[in-house]
Amino acid sequence: MRRIVAFFTRARDARGGDDAGMALASVIGLGAVLMILVATMASVSVSGSVKSAADRSWNLAIQAAYAGLADYQSRLTADNSYELVGNASAAFSGTSAFSKDWSANPAFATSGSRWAEVVNSGGRAQFRYEVDNTDYTAEGVVRVRVTGKAGGVTRSIVADLKGDGFVDYLYFTDYESSDPSITGETQDGDSSKLCIPQHYSTDGNLYDANKACSPVQFTKDDTLTGPVRTNDTFLLCGTTFTSTVQSTAGDGVFRTPFTNGSTGDRNCRATATFGGGVPKNVQSIDPPSTIANMGQEARTDDRVNVPRPGCLYTGPTSFVFAGNRVTIKSPLSQATQYKLNGSGKPQADRSGDVLCGSPAALRSASGATIPVLDDNLAYVQTVPTDPQDPNYTKPGDERSAIGTMCQVGQTYGNGLGYPKPNEYVGNAGANGLYNCRAGDAFVAGTVNGKMTVGAANFLYVTSNITYATGTQSVLGLVGQRAVTVYNPISCNKYQTTRSNNQTITLKTCDTATSSTGQLQYGAGSNITINAAIASNTGTFQVQNNAYGPRMGDLTVLGSIAQKFRGTVGVTYSTTDWRGQSVFDHQTGFTKNYGYDNRFQSIAPPKFLQPVSTSYGITTQVEVNAAYRADGSCARASSGDCQ
């Protein structure tokens, strides 16, 4: 500073007089400006260094939050029950229920200096997360809040995670052949043995053509508006796919009809349309072997694993929806909810009578009319075989409840009006149709609510199923053996046989002399189903689809998942010596399947899930930081933790 003053003094003396004084003032002013600039530059340099470090911490904190989200995703994918791991003291967890210990995972800490470290960050980045599983059973969604920490900075994100489930696809199959236990299809070389379901190879050849079941073909009239996936290979003839097609076998598509030993449609020259791009090769997702665990959802003494108990019905049960109410008839139901006694045996819990309908009302001719089980499940089980079970009925005693017997050859019925008079029921034994002790569900109506109906045996769609206008309704339909569009044949003559000098009428329609055109649906008839449909060991099909006239459209808005490919119609054709079609007759329905896009982010309550799955992010947003850098929770204006 002294040097600067001396400089200005010498400048004044050199000039002398008043002019020198004026010059000195100018020089001093200029010097002051220069000093300000120098000081400012030094200040900017120092603050820039501080700001750069703060920016690094700010960016690293959000990256730590993303790393924490990826960590939770991987744990949930490895263990589909990991949504039951959580710290109940976390503010974000609210009313969530947890049954597994969280202490081994430092990311669940809610106070103090305990954080989980981001791998390979050298301790510079850490994270915590909190879980909200409130909507998991209802919608299949887990919500997680993750806080990342770097330096003195914390940032938080909230994300919804949903498993890669069957409802992510309009159409899913494990096998692209039909269920031989339903169709009766036999092996080519041995008519006494049922065909064996096998996946097809990429070149269109069967692994064992003599034993395997024949593939079912998509036709030129079929349009699938939504994502499609199979653990097999598709047989196509001019089909239109508006969205993605995925398969575990190569590109997953036979672009021409199947020809190695099978008849196929020799006149099919059309190519399929793939609106979602080239078919993609993916890993398989496998359906569970049973849905018996759905019955556990009616247990009332395990609120951690069953936070919202549903309803259990026994034997044939019908559901007729009318807006936000449903009428249920279940002649053999005696307890709709249960708890386990000291011996681990179920015992009736009558507190469920209000929610599910009282047994007396369920067993009456008019049934029980109750509110739709919103965000919940109704499961129909087969009559238990354990005499100590509250829903046990001794074989033969069902007659007092339904008025008829189960045995074929006697007055036959399930207490709900099935079979119809003169209906051809085929095999009506224990494994056949309408057995009066089987876990069959019969569903129809207009739905206002979010509910799933599961059946241990068959689930029949007896009429249109639609959503009430202007609602966000969601329906799940799960039939372990099959989900079947009800379409009975009224048969006026049955085959007979002689035994012990008596004529015995068999439950087999004499199609040579009896009319088989008396079906539920006539020519041009349409049916609409709004639902997510699944059959974990069976199929989705139209009953008696090979008989009668050509009907209209089978419209499904939702999703379809099945172990075996179901048939909804049959095309009969023959050719002349020139290879040209001379006869073309179709029965059953034409597919009109459309995807419910809401299933990308939600699922029907307690719906069927794959054996294993990966979890993806459906929504993600940054929120106010949940924790401070010292590990304490950030508090809202009310004083509560964020």
C-alpha positions as CSV (number, residue, x, y, z in Angstrom):
1,M,0.0,0.0,0.0
2,R,2.9,2.4,0.9
3,R,4.3,1.7,-2.6
4,I,1.1,2.7,-4.3
5,V,0.9,6.0,-2.3
6,A,4.6,6.8,-3.1
7,F,3.9,6.1,-6.8
8,F,1.0,8.6,-6.8
9,T,3.2,11.2,-4.8
10,R,5.9,11.1,-7.4
11,A,3.4,11.5,-10.1
12,R,2.1,14.7,-8.4
13,D,5.5,16.2,-7.9
14,A,6.6,15.6,-11.4
15,R,3.6,17.5,-12.8
16,G,3.5,20.3,-10.2
17,G,0.7,23.0,-9.7
18,D,-3.0,22.5,-9.7
19,D,-3.0,20.4,-12.9
20,A,-0.8,18.0,-11.0
21,G,-3.3,17.8,-8.2
22,M,-6.1,17.0,-10.6
23,A,-4.0,14.3,-12.2
24,L,-3.3,12.9,-8.8
25,A,-7.0,12.7,-7.9
26,S,-7.6,10.8,-11.2
27,V,-4.8,8.4,-10.6
28,I,-6.0,7.7,-7.1
29,G,-9.5,7.0,-8.3
30,L,-8.1,4.6,-11.0
31,G,-6.0,2.9,-8.4
32,A,-9.0,2.4,-6.1
33,V,-10.9,0.8,-8.9
34,L,-8.0,-1.5,-9.6
35,M,-7.7,-2.5,-6.0
36,I,-11.5,-3.3,-5.9
37,L,-11.0,-5.5,-9.0
38,V,-8.1,-7.3,-7.5
39,A,-10.0,-7.9,-4.2
40,T,-13.1,-9.1,-6.1
41,M,-11.0,-11.6,-8.2
42,A,-9.5,-13.1,-5.1
43,S,-13.0,-13.4,-3.5
44,V,-14.4,-15.1,-6.6
45,S,-11.5,-17.5,-6.8
46,V,-12.1,-18.6,-3.2
47,S,-15.9,-18.8,-3.4
48,G,-15.6,-20.7,-6.6
49,S,-13.6,-23.3,-4.9
50,V,-16.2,-23.7,-2.2
51,K,-19.1,-23.8,-4.6
52,S,-17.3,-26.5,-6.7
53,A,-17.0,-28.7,-3.6
54,A,-20.6,-28.1,-2.7
55,D,-21.7,-29.0,-6.2
56,R,-19.8,-32.2,-6.0
57,S,-21.5,-33.1,-2.8
58,W,-24.9,-32.1,-4.1
59,N,-24.5,-34.3,-7.2
60,L,-23.0,-37.2,-5.3
61,A,-25.8,-37.2,-2.7
62,I,-28.5,-37.8,-5.4
63,Q,-26.3,-40.5,-7.0
64,A,-26.0,-42.1,-3.6
65,A,-29.8,-42.1,-3.4
66,Y,-30.1,-43.8,-6.8
67,A,-27.5,-46.4,-5.6
68,G,-29.6,-47.1,-2.6
69,L,-32.7,-47.6,-4.7
70,A,-30.8,-50.1,-6.9
71,D,-29.7,-51.9,-3.7
72,Y,-33.3,-52.2,-2.5
73,Q,-34.4,-53.4,-5.9
74,S,-31.8,-56.1,-6.1
75,R,-32.8,-57.4,-2.6
76,L,-36.5,-57.4,-3.5
77,T,-35.8,-59.3,-6.7
78,A,-33.7,-61.9,-4.9
79,D,-36.3,-62.3,-2.2
80,N,-39.9,-61.6,-3.3
81,S,-40.9,-61.4,0.4
82,Y,-38.4,-58.7,1.1
83,E,-41.2,-56.1,1.3
84,L,-41.8,-57.6,4.7
85,V,-38.4,-56.3,5.8
86,G,-38.5,-52.8,7.2
87,N,-38.0,-50.5,10.2
88,A,-41.5,-49.8,11.7
89,S,-40.1,-46.7,13.4
90,A,-39.4,-45.0,10.1
91,A,-41.8,-42.0,9.5
92,F,-42.3,-43.0,5.9
93,S,-43.5,-46.5,6.8
94,G,-46.7,-45.4,8.3
95,T,-49.1,-48.3,8.9
96,S,-46.8,-50.8,7.0
97,A,-46.5,-54.3,8.6
98,F,-43.1,-56.0,8.8
99,S,-42.4,-59.6,9.9
100,K,-38.7,-59.9,9.1
101,D,-35.7,-58.5,11.0
102,W,-34.1,-55.4,9.4
103,S,-31.1,-54.9,11.7
104,A,-28.6,-56.8,9.5
105,N,-29.1,-54.1,6.8
106,P,-27.7,-50.6,7.9
107,A,-29.8,-48.9,5.2
108,F,-32.9,-49.3,7.5
109,A,-31.4,-47.1,10.3
110,T,-33.5,-44.1,11.2
111,S,-31.1,-42.2,13.5
112,G,-27.5,-41.8,14.5
113,S,-24.4,-42.2,12.3
114,R,-25.4,-45.6,10.8
115,W,-25.7,-45.5,7.0
116,A,-25.1,-48.0,4.3
117,E,-22.1,-47.2,2.1
118,V,-22.2,-47.0,-1.7
119,V,-19.8,-49.6,-3.0
120,N,-16.5,-48.3,-4.2
121,S,-17.2,-44.8,-3.0
122,G,-14.5,-44.9,-0.4
123,G,-17.0,-43.9,2.3
124,R,-17.8,-40.6,0.5
125,A,-21.3,-41.6,-0.4
126,Q,-23.9,-43.3,1.8
127,F,-27.7,-44.0,1.8
128,R,-30.7,-45.1,3.9
129,Y,-34.1,-46.3,2.8
130,E,-37.6,-46.6,4.3
131,V,-40.3,-48.9,3.0
132,D,-44.1,-48.4,2.7
133,N,-45.7,-51.8,1.8
134,T,-49.3,-50.6,2.4
135,D,-50.4,-51.1,-1.2
136,Y,-48.4,-54.3,-1.9
137,T,-51.3,-56.7,-1.3
138,A,-53.8,-54.5,-3.1
139,E,-51.9,-53.4,-6.1
140,G,-48.6,-55.2,-6.1
141,V,-46.6,-52.0,-5.5
142,V,-43.9,-51.3,-2.9
143,R,-43.1,-47.6,-2.2
144,V,-39.6,-46.8,-1.0
145,R,-38.0,-43.5,0.1
146,V,-34.2,-43.4,-0.3
147,T,-31.9,-40.7,1.2
148,G,-28.4,-40.2,-0.2
149,K,-25.6,-38.5,1.7
150,A,-22.4,-37.0,0.6
151,G,-20.3,-34.5,2.6
152,G,-22.8,-32.4,4.5
153,V,-25.5,-32.8,1.8
154,T,-28.5,-35.1,1.9
155,R,-31.1,-35.6,-0.9
156,S,-34.1,-38.0,-1.0
157,I,-36.2,-39.7,-3.7
158,V,-39.4,-41.7,-3.6
159,A,-40.1,-44.5,-6.0
160,D,-42.8,-47.1,-6.7
161,L,-41.6,-50.6,-7.5
162,K,-43.7,-53.2,-9.2
163,G,-42.7,-56.8,-10.0
164,D,-42.5,-58.0,-13.6
165,G,-45.8,-60.0,-13.4
166,F,-48.3,-61.6,-15.7
167,V,-50.4,-58.4,-15.8
168,D,-47.6,-56.7,-17.6
169,Y,-48.7,-58.5,-20.7
170,L,-51.9,-58.6,-22.6
171,Y,-51.3,-62.2,-23.4
172,F,-48.9,-64.7,-21.7
173,T,-48.5,-68.5,-22.2
174,D,-46.2,-71.1,-20.8
175,Y,-47.1,-73.6,-23.6
176,E,-48.6,-72.7,-27.0
177,S,-50.4,-76.1,-27.1
178,S,-53.7,-76.9,-25.4
179,D,-54.2,-78.6,-22.0
180,P,-54.5,-82.4,-22.9
181,S,-56.4,-83.0,-19.6
182,I,-59.2,-80.8,-21.1
183,T,-58.9,-81.5,-24.8
184,G,-58.2,-85.3,-24.5
185,E,-55.6,-85.0,-27.3
186,T,-53.5,-88.2,-27.5
187,Q,-50.1,-89.1,-28.8
188,D,-49.9,-89.9,-32.5
189,G,-48.5,-93.4,-31.9
190,D,-50.6,-94.3,-28.9
191,S,-54.3,-93.3,-28.7
192,S,-54.4,-94.6,-25.1
193,K,-52.0,-91.9,-23.8
194,L,-52.5,-88.2,-23.6
195,C,-50.1,-86.0,-25.6
196,I,-47.2,-84.5,-23.7
197,P,-46.9,-80.7,-23.6
198,Q,-43.5,-79.6,-24.9
199,H,-42.0,-76.3,-25.9
200,Y,-41.2,-75.9,-29.6
201,S,-37.8,-75.2,-30.9
202,T,-36.9,-72.2,-33.0
203,D,-36.9,-74.0,-36.4
204,G,-40.5,-75.2,-36.0
205,N,-39.7,-78.9,-35.1
206,L,-41.1,-80.6,-32.1
207,Y,-38.7,-82.2,-29.6
208,D,-40.7,-85.4,-30.0
209,A,-43.3,-85.0,-32.7
210,N,-45.0,-88.3,-32.0
211,K,-45.7,-87.6,-28.4
212,A,-46.0,-83.8,-28.2
213,C,-49.3,-81.9,-28.2
214,S,-50.1,-79.9,-31.3
215,P,-49.6,-76.1,-31.3
216,V,-52.6,-73.8,-31.5
217,Q,-52.5,-71.2,-34.3
218,F,-53.2,-67.5,-34.4
219,T,-55.2,-66.7,-37.5
220,K,-55.4,-63.7,-39.8
221,D,-58.5,-62.5,-38.0
222,D,-56.8,-62.2,-34.6
223,T,-55.6,-58.9,-33.4
224,L,-53.7,-58.5,-30.1
225,T,-53.5,-54.9,-29.0
226,G,-50.9,-55.0,-26.2
227,P,-47.6,-56.6,-25.2
228,V,-47.4,-60.4,-25.7
229,R,-45.0,-63.0,-24.2
230,T,-44.6,-66.8,-24.2
231,N,-42.2,-69.3,-22.8
232,D,-42.8,-71.1,-26.1
233,T,-43.0,-70.3,-29.8
234,F,-45.9,-68.8,-31.6
235,L,-47.6,-70.3,-34.7
236,L,-48.9,-67.5,-36.7
237,C,-51.0,-67.0,-39.9
238,G,-51.4,-63.3,-40.7
239,T,-52.0,-62.2,-37.1
240,T,-51.6,-58.6,-36.1
241,F,-49.6,-57.6,-33.0
242,T,-49.8,-53.9,-32.3
243,S,-47.2,-54.0,-29.5
244,T,-44.1,-56.0,-28.4
245,V,-43.8,-59.8,-28.9
246,Q,-41.4,-61.7,-26.5
247,S,-40.4,-65.3,-26.4
248,T,-37.8,-67.6,-24.7
249,A,-37.1,-69.4,-28.0
250,G,-35.1,-67.4,-30.6
251,D,-37.4,-64.8,-32.3
252,G,-40.3,-66.8,-30.9
253,V,-42.3,-67.0,-34.1
254,F,-43.2,-69.6,-36.8
255,R,-43.8,-67.2,-39.7
256,T,-45.5,-70.0,-41.7
257,P,-47.9,-72.7,-40.4
258,F,-46.5,-75.7,-38.7
259,T,-45.7,-78.4,-41.3
260,N,-43.6,-81.2,-40.0
261,G,-46.1,-84.0,-39.8
262,S,-49.0,-81.8,-38.9
263,T,-51.7,-80.7,-41.3
264,G,-51.7,-77.0,-40.7
265,D,-53.4,-74.6,-43.1
266,R,-51.7,-75.2,-46.4
267,N,-53.3,-72.2,-47.9
268,C,-52.0,-69.7,-45.4
269,R,-49.6,-67.3,-47.2
270,A,-50.2,-64.2,-45.1
271,T,-47.5,-62.8,-42.9
272,A,-48.0,-61.5,-39.4
273,T,-47.7,-57.8,-38.6
274,F,-45.5,-56.7,-35.7
275,G,-46.3,-53.2,-34.7
276,G,-43.9,-53.3,-31.7
277,G,-40.8,-54.2,-33.7
278,V,-39.0,-57.5,-34.2
279,P,-39.9,-60.2,-31.7
280,K,-37.5,-60.3,-28.8
281,N,-35.8,-63.2,-27.0
282,V,-36.3,-63.1,-23.2
283,Q,-36.0,-65.3,-20.1
284,S,-39.0,-67.4,-19.0
285,I,-41.3,-66.4,-16.1
286,D,-43.0,-69.3,-14.5
287,P,-46.5,-69.6,-13.0
288,P,-46.8,-71.2,-9.5
289,S,-47.9,-74.9,-9.2
290,T,-50.8,-74.0,-7.0
291,I,-52.9,-71.0,-5.8
292,A,-53.8,-72.7,-2.5
293,N,-52.0,-69.9,-0.7
294,M,-54.8,-67.6,-1.7
295,G,-56.9,-69.4,0.9
296,Q,-54.5,-68.1,3.6
297,E,-55.7,-64.5,2.8
298,A,-58.8,-65.3,4.8
299,R,-56.8,-65.9,8.0
300,T,-57.5,-63.3,10.7
301,D,-54.7,-64.1,13.3
302,D,-51.7,-63.1,11.2
303,R,-52.0,-59.4,10.5
304,V,-48.4,-59.1,9.6
305,N,-48.6,-61.4,6.6
306,V,-52.3,-60.9,6.1
307,P,-52.9,-57.2,7.0
308,R,-56.3,-57.2,5.4
309,P,-58.1,-60.6,5.5
310,G,-60.3,-61.5,2.6
311,C,-63.1,-64.1,2.2
312,L,-63.0,-67.9,1.8
313,Y,-65.9,-69.8,0.2
314,T,-66.2,-73.5,0.0
315,G,-67.6,-75.6,-2.9
316,P,-69.4,-74.2,-6.0
317,T,-69.9,-70.4,-5.5
318,S,-71.5,-67.8,-7.7
319,F,-70.7,-64.1,-7.8
320,V,-73.1,-61.7,-9.6
321,F,-71.8,-58.1,-9.5
322,A,-74.1,-55.1,-9.6
323,G,-72.1,-52.0,-9.2
324,N,-70.5,-51.7,-5.8
325,R,-72.4,-54.7,-4.5
326,V,-72.1,-58.4,-5.2
327,T,-74.6,-61.3,-4.6
328,I,-72.8,-64.5,-3.5
329,K,-74.3,-68.0,-3.3
330,S,-72.3,-70.7,-1.8
331,P,-74.3,-73.7,-0.6
332,L,-71.5,-75.5,1.2
333,S,-69.8,-72.6,2.9
334,Q,-69.8,-72.7,6.7
335,A,-67.0,-70.3,7.7
336,T,-65.7,-67.5,5.5
337,Q,-62.7,-66.5,7.7
338,Y,-60.6,-68.5,10.1
339,K,-57.8,-68.5,12.6
340,L,-55.5,-71.3,13.8
341,N,-55.9,-73.0,17.1
342,G,-53.1,-74.2,19.4
343,S,-52.8,-77.4,17.2
344,G,-52.4,-75.4,14.1
345,K,-55.9,-76.4,12.8
346,P,-58.3,-73.8,11.3
347,Q,-61.3,-72.8,13.3
348,A,-64.1,-70.4,12.3
349,D,-63.8,-66.7,12.9
350,R,-67.3,-65.3,12.8
351,S,-66.1,-61.7,12.7
352,G,-66.0,-62.2,8.9
353,D,-69.7,-62.7,8.5
354,V,-70.3,-59.0,8.1
355,L,-67.6,-58.6,5.4
356,C,-68.1,-61.9,3.5
357,G,-71.8,-62.7,4.1
358,S,-73.2,-65.0,6.8
359,P,-73.2,-68.7,6.1
360,A,-76.9,-68.8,6.5
361,A,-77.4,-66.1,3.8
362,L,-74.8,-67.7,1.5
363,R,-76.6,-71.0,1.7
364,S,-80.0,-69.5,1.1
365,A,-81.8,-69.5,-2.3
366,S,-81.3,-65.7,-2.7
367,G,-77.7,-65.7,-1.5
368,A,-75.8,-62.9,0.4
369,T,-75.6,-59.4,-1.1
370,I,-72.6,-57.6,0.3
371,P,-70.4,-54.6,-0.7
372,V,-67.7,-55.5,-3.2
373,L,-64.6,-56.6,-1.4
374,D,-62.6,-53.5,-2.4
375,D,-58.8,-54.1,-2.5
376,N,-59.4,-57.7,-1.5
377,L,-59.7,-61.3,-2.5
378,A,-62.5,-63.9,-2.5
379,Y,-61.1,-67.4,-2.8
380,V,-63.2,-70.5,-3.6
381,Q,-61.8,-73.8,-2.2
382,T,-62.8,-77.4,-2.8
383,V,-64.5,-79.0,0.2
384,P,-61.7,-79.9,2.7
385,T,-61.1,-83.6,3.5
386,D,-60.1,-83.0,7.1
387,P,-63.2,-83.6,9.3
388,Q,-61.8,-81.1,11.8
389,D,-61.9,-78.3,9.3
390,P,-64.9,-75.9,9.9
391,N,-65.8,-76.2,6.2
392,Y,-65.8,-80.0,6.0
393,T,-68.9,-81.7,4.7
394,K,-69.1,-85.5,4.8
395,P,-69.4,-87.1,1.3
396,G,-73.1,-87.7,0.7
397,D,-74.2,-85.1,3.1
398,E,-74.1,-82.3,0.5
399,R,-77.5,-83.5,-0.6
400,S,-79.1,-81.7,2.3
401,A,-77.4,-78.4,1.3
402,I,-77.9,-78.5,-2.5
403,G,-80.8,-81.0,-2.9
404,T,-78.9,-83.3,-5.3
405,M,-76.1,-85.8,-5.3
406,C,-72.6,-85.6,-6.7
407,Q,-72.5,-89.1,-8.2
408,V,-72.9,-89.5,-12.0
409,G,-75.9,-91.5,-12.9
410,Q,-78.1,-90.0,-10.2
411,T,-79.8,-86.6,-10.1
412,Y,-76.8,-84.4,-10.6
413,G,-76.2,-80.7,-9.8
414,N,-74.0,-78.4,-7.8
415,G,-76.7,-76.4,-6.1
416,L,-76.3,-73.3,-8.4
417,G,-78.3,-74.5,-11.4
418,Y,-75.5,-76.3,-13.1
419,P,-75.7,-78.3,-15.3
420,K,-78.7,-76.9,-17.2
421,P,-81.5,-79.3,-18.1
422,N,-80.3,-81.7,-20.9
423,E,-76.9,-80.1,-20.8
424,Y,-74.1,-82.2,-22.3
425,V,-71.5,-82.3,-19.5
426,G,-69.0,-84.9,-20.8
427,N,-67.0,-86.4,-18.0
428,A,-69.0,-85.4,-14.9
429,G,-66.9,-87.3,-12.4
430,A,-64.7,-85.8,-9.7
431,N,-62.4,-84.3,-12.3
432,G,-65.1,-83.2,-14.6
433,L,-67.6,-80.3,-14.8
434,Y,-69.8,-79.0,-12.1
435,N,-68.8,-81.4,-9.4
436,C,-70.7,-80.4,-6.3
437,R,-67.7,-80.5,-4.0
438,A,-65.2,-78.7,-6.3
439,G,-63.9,-75.2,-5.8
440,D,-65.7,-73.7,-8.8
441,A,-66.6,-70.0,-9.2
442,F,-69.3,-68.6,-11.5
443,V,-68.8,-64.9,-12.2
444,A,-70.8,-62.2,-14.1
445,G,-72.0,-58.6,-13.9
446,T,-70.9,-55.0,-13.7
447,V,-68.1,-54.2,-11.2
448,N,-67.5,-51.1,-9.2
449,G,-64.5,-51.7,-7.1
450,K,-61.1,-53.4,-7.0
451,M,-61.4,-57.2,-6.3
452,T,-60.0,-60.6,-7.3
453,V,-61.9,-63.9,-7.4
454,G,-59.8,-67.0,-7.3
455,A,-61.0,-70.6,-7.7
456,A,-59.2,-73.8,-6.8
457,N,-60.8,-75.6,-9.8
458,F,-62.7,-73.9,-12.7
459,L,-63.7,-70.3,-12.9
460,Y,-66.7,-69.8,-15.3
461,V,-67.5,-66.5,-16.9
462,T,-71.3,-66.9,-17.3
463,S,-72.1,-63.6,-19.0
464,N,-70.5,-60.2,-19.8
465,I,-68.2,-58.8,-17.1
466,T,-67.7,-55.0,-17.4
467,Y,-66.6,-52.1,-15.3
468,A,-69.1,-49.5,-14.1
469,T,-68.8,-46.4,-16.2
470,G,-66.6,-43.6,-14.8
471,T,-64.9,-45.8,-12.2
472,Q,-61.3,-47.0,-11.7
473,S,-62.5,-50.5,-11.1
474,V,-60.1,-53.5,-11.5
475,L,-61.1,-57.2,-11.4
476,G,-58.8,-60.2,-11.3
477,L,-60.1,-63.7,-12.3
478,V,-57.9,-66.7,-11.4
479,G,-59.0,-70.3,-12.1
480,Q,-56.4,-72.9,-11.2
481,R,-57.6,-75.5,-13.7
482,A,-59.2,-73.1,-16.2
483,V,-61.0,-69.8,-16.7
484,T,-63.8,-70.8,-19.1
485,V,-66.4,-68.8,-21.0
486,Y,-69.6,-70.6,-20.2
487,N,-71.1,-72.0,-23.4
488,P,-73.1,-75.2,-22.7
489,I,-74.7,-77.5,-25.2
490,S,-78.3,-78.6,-24.6
491,C,-78.3,-82.2,-25.6
492,N,-81.7,-83.9,-26.2
493,K,-80.3,-87.4,-26.6
494,Y,-77.6,-89.1,-24.7
495,Q,-75.7,-92.3,-25.6
496,T,-76.9,-95.4,-23.7
497,T,-75.4,-98.8,-22.8
498,R,-76.6,-102.1,-21.3
499,S,-75.5,-103.5,-18.0
500,N,-77.1,-106.3,-15.9
501,N,-80.1,-106.2,-18.3
502,Q,-80.6,-102.5,-17.6
503,T,-80.3,-99.6,-20.0
504,I,-77.9,-96.9,-18.5
505,T,-77.8,-93.4,-19.9
506,L,-74.3,-92.1,-20.2
507,K,-73.4,-88.5,-19.8
508,T,-72.1,-88.4,-23.4
509,C,-74.1,-86.5,-26.0
510,D,-75.2,-88.7,-28.9
511,T,-74.1,-86.2,-31.6
512,A,-75.4,-88.4,-34.4
513,T,-79.0,-87.9,-33.4
514,S,-79.0,-84.9,-31.1
515,S,-78.9,-81.2,-31.9
516,T,-75.7,-79.6,-30.7
517,G,-76.6,-76.1,-31.9
518,Q,-78.4,-75.2,-28.8
519,L,-75.5,-73.2,-27.3
520,Q,-75.4,-70.3,-24.8
521,Y,-74.4,-68.0,-27.6
522,G,-75.8,-68.0,-31.1
523,A,-74.4,-66.9,-34.5
524,G,-72.8,-63.4,-34.3
525,S,-73.1,-63.2,-30.5
526,N,-70.4,-61.2,-28.7
527,I,-69.1,-61.3,-25.2
528,T,-67.0,-58.8,-23.2
529,I,-64.7,-59.4,-20.3
530,N,-63.0,-56.6,-18.4
531,A,-60.5,-58.3,-16.1
532,A,-57.0,-59.6,-15.6
533,I,-57.4,-63.4,-16.3
534,A,-55.0,-66.1,-15.1
535,S,-54.9,-69.9,-14.9
536,N,-51.6,-71.1,-13.3
537,T,-52.0,-74.8,-14.3
538,G,-54.6,-74.6,-16.9
539,T,-56.0,-72.4,-19.6
540,F,-58.4,-69.6,-20.8
541,Q,-61.0,-71.1,-23.2
542,V,-64.5,-71.0,-24.6
543,Q,-66.6,-74.1,-23.5
544,N,-67.7,-76.2,-26.5
545,N,-65.8,-74.0,-28.9
546,A,-65.8,-76.6,-31.7
547,Y,-69.6,-76.8,-32.0
548,G,-72.3,-74.6,-33.4
549,P,-72.2,-71.6,-35.7
550,R,-69.6,-68.8,-36.2
551,M,-70.1,-66.3,-33.3
552,G,-68.9,-62.8,-33.0
553,D,-66.0,-61.2,-31.0
554,L,-64.7,-62.3,-27.6
555,T,-63.5,-59.0,-26.4
556,V,-61.1,-58.9,-23.4
557,L,-59.9,-55.6,-22.0
558,G,-57.2,-56.5,-19.5
559,S,-54.7,-59.3,-19.6
560,I,-54.6,-63.1,-20.1
561,A,-52.0,-65.4,-18.5
562,Q,-52.3,-69.2,-18.9
563,K,-50.1,-72.3,-18.6
564,F,-51.6,-73.8,-21.8
565,R,-53.0,-72.1,-24.9
566,G,-56.8,-72.1,-24.7
567,T,-59.1,-72.4,-27.8
568,V,-61.9,-70.0,-28.4
569,G,-62.9,-71.2,-31.9
570,V,-62.1,-73.7,-34.6
571,T,-61.7,-73.4,-38.3
572,Y,-62.6,-76.4,-40.4
573,S,-61.3,-76.4,-43.9
574,T,-60.5,-78.8,-46.7
575,T,-58.9,-78.5,-50.1
576,D,-59.4,-79.9,-53.6
577,W,-56.8,-81.6,-55.8
578,R,-55.5,-78.1,-56.8
579,G,-54.9,-77.2,-53.1
580,Q,-57.6,-74.6,-53.1
581,S,-60.1,-74.3,-50.3
582,V,-63.5,-75.8,-51.0
583,F,-64.9,-75.7,-47.5
584,D,-64.3,-73.2,-44.8
585,H,-66.4,-73.3,-41.6
586,Q,-65.6,-71.6,-38.3
587,T,-67.1,-72.1,-34.9
588,G,-66.6,-70.2,-31.6
589,F,-65.4,-66.6,-31.3
590,T,-62.9,-64.3,-32.9
591,K,-60.3,-62.8,-30.5
592,N,-60.4,-59.1,-29.8
593,Y,-57.9,-58.7,-27.0
594,G,-56.9,-55.3,-25.7
595,Y,-54.5,-54.4,-22.9
596,D,-55.5,-52.4,-19.9
597,N,-52.6,-50.0,-19.7
598,R,-53.2,-49.4,-16.0
599,F,-51.6,-52.7,-15.3
600,Q,-48.2,-51.2,-16.2
601,S,-48.3,-49.6,-12.7
602,I,-50.9,-51.6,-10.7
603,A,-52.3,-55.1,-10.4
604,P,-55.6,-56.5,-9.1
605,P,-55.5,-57.1,-5.4
606,K,-53.6,-60.2,-4.3
607,F,-53.4,-61.4,-7.9
608,L,-51.3,-64.3,-9.3
609,Q,-47.6,-63.7,-9.3
610,P,-44.7,-65.6,-11.0
611,V,-42.6,-67.9,-9.0
612,S,-39.7,-65.4,-9.3
613,T,-39.7,-61.9,-10.7
614,S,-37.7,-58.7,-11.1
615,Y,-38.9,-55.4,-9.8
616,G,-38.9,-52.3,-12.0
617,I,-39.5,-48.6,-11.2
618,T,-42.9,-47.3,-12.3
619,T,-42.6,-43.8,-10.8
620,Q,-39.8,-41.8,-9.3
621,V,-39.6,-38.2,-7.9
622,E,-37.2,-36.2,-5.7
623,V,-38.7,-34.9,-2.5
624,N,-37.5,-32.9,0.5
625,A,-34.5,-34.6,2.3
626,A,-35.7,-37.0,4.9
627,Y,-32.5,-36.9,7.0
628,R,-29.8,-34.4,7.9
629,A,-26.2,-35.2,7.5
630,D,-25.8,-35.9,11.2
631,G,-28.3,-38.8,10.9
632,S,-31.2,-37.1,12.6
633,C,-34.5,-36.8,10.8
634,A,-35.5,-33.6,9.0
635,R,-38.5,-32.1,10.6
636,A,-41.6,-30.6,9.1
637,S,-43.1,-27.3,10.4
638,S,-45.3,-29.4,12.8
639,G,-42.1,-30.7,14.4
640,D,-42.7,-34.3,13.1
641,C,-40.1,-36.1,11.1
642,Q,-40.6,-35.7,7.3
